[in-house]
């Protein structure tokens, strides 16, 4: 079952669902809009092979920075993060989508699921359009659809990305 704005407000009020900061324009008809944070990492073009068993230095593969705005270059991949820190209970999962305004610019994000029990800022991959697009920290960028599972998860998320803030690189780099 997809949660409505009423359901979301009830869960927020009870403390079972946490979204911080929570803005007036965050809760939508059937989900929650999330804003861009300030950090980003651009994937570097390289012939170096990324071996997850011996990943080497993350700087060989990613160029990371923070700013109030930046340009998503054509066909380039980035990791971005949400401004909001979220905490899902063991019976809610989230489906992350790009807000339609941004999809209409040609920016793309792969399918992303937020697991039941996840807590932290979301790190999301963004792929550039046919033309450069400027993004600003604080803009509503993602739409998180909250889905109530029929029964709570036996093993809510406890992985390496729990509690993450900012952009989080793959776990084999042992960052943050």
Secondary structure, DSSP 8 states (H G I E B T S, - for coil): -B--HHHHHHHHHHTSSEEES--TTTEETTEEEEEEEEEEEEE-------BTTB---GGGTEEEEE-SEEEE-TT-EEEEEEEEEEE--TTEEEEEEE-HHHHTTT-B---EEE-TT-EEEEEEEEE--SS-EEEETTSEEEEEEEEE-SS--SS---STTTTB-S----GGG---
